[in-house]
Amino acid sequence: MNKKLCIFFILSLFIVFLSLSLVGCGPKAQNKEQVKTIKVWHWMSDREKAFLELAKRYEIETGIRVNFELYAPSDAYAQKVRAAAQTNTLPDIYGILGEKRDFASFIKAGYVYDITEEMDKNEGAWKNKLFAKALSVNEFGQGNSFEVKPGIYGAPIDVTNMQMLYNKDLLKAVGVDPSNPPRTWKDLVAVNRKLKAKGIQGLVSGWGETWMIDCFASNYAFNIMGKDKVLDTIRGKIPYTDPDWIKVFDLFREMRDEGIFASGIVTMVNKTAEQLFANNRAAFAFNGSWCVNVYRGMNPDLNYGAMLPPEASDKYPMTIWGGAGSSFMVNKQSKEAQLAVDFLKWITDAPQQVFLSKETQDLPSNKNSLKDMPMVLSQFANAMDNTTHPNAWGVSEFPVVIEAFDKGIQSIIIGEKTPEQLAREVQQVKEREIAKKQ
């Protein structure tokens, strides 16, 4: 074979090889199935790292990619969700931040998938794993005032409740057994007098954020008059001038007169309150279960516990705000709605719930996941049976009434109003709003 024939032969072989390679690769590239993807919007910056890790695990297990997209702070997130609803650009999974009426409006507009049937499958296999109180926040019952079809419309990924925290070292410093914190209102007042004598502040909380005042007052309303009477007040059947409501308002007057409140409590944001308690500057705090993670970051050596707010009455049990901390909804308009539901089942299953709880120090929504958690977090978990939440009541107060109620309590704390004056003012606002509806 001469030199020209040899070169020709080599070139021919190369061309044939290249052609076969292109033929082999072409169809594979064209037939390769695209990876299924679920998009999730959230506002929980403290959980971003944990969510990304769970997304990796889910893709390894299922081949389905989950893209978590963080939009914070929560106000900016809420605005983004509302804007996306108006333009029909919501993701496959998202959360709704707002009151029950906001939740209802999204459902009625067709942006929330009804997951009741999925919850009830296999004799309620999914539903039965979750705290009932957390589910109730995402549920609309028969005959609800929002005229939403009865059902479950969201899956809680964690739970929360609001309790009193107590600093064990500060109680011990004034001769109070830290294993036996005050259980009654009378005990709380007595302990605070000992704290005052030592120059130690009593209760700190972010009551510049009025919803926290509303929560504290609601706890004692349930304790003093019971759930039925509280809800009948919202329905307009019981006036705020009722003696039991004046008893609730008078608790704030008594706390003021006894010097239980930390200085500046009515203008204090909760982050400042958390810093004060974490730095041993107050003996008691009123806060939610998320505080366990917050305090850990501020002062890992803080020696404290959680307890129910001390009872002011033995007529009804102490009931605290609680339920779903954060919930996810599936977009009814999503082309991947079923994949989204499957992912929510997975993230609320025990292994993932244990992981989330350990990473974020939040209470898991799966009641089978309460293990290997700090003692104080267990104390929050043990109180879940005592919880209630306005979003689960089936009725809601007028926003302007809530505003008058909360700001009025601030006025009692700073000595501008009496309990009786506040009762009359709130009732006047209530009657005016009822008249508008007639």
Secondary structure, DSSP 4 states (H G I P E B T S, - for coil): --HHHHHHHHHHHHHHHHHHHHHHHHHHHHHPPPPPEEEEEE--GGGHHHHHHHHHHHHHHHS-EEEEEE--SHHHHHHHHHHHHHTT---SEE---S-HHHHHHHHHTT-S---HHHHHHHHHTTGGGB-HHHHHHTEE-TT-TT-PPSEE--EEEEEEEEEEEEEHHHHHHTT--TTS---BHHHHHHHHHHHHHTT-EEEE--TTSHHHHHHHHHHHHHHHH-HHHHHHHHHTSS-TTSHHHHHHHHHHHHHHHHT-BPTTGGG--HHHHHHHHHTT-EEEEEEETTHHHHHHHH-TT--EEEEPPPBS-SSS---EEEEEEEEEEE-TT-TTHHHHHHHHHHHTSHHHHHHHHHHH-PEESBGGG--S--HHHHHHHTTGGGEE-GGGSS----HHHHHHHHHHHHHHHTTS--HHHHHHHHHHHHHHHHHHH-
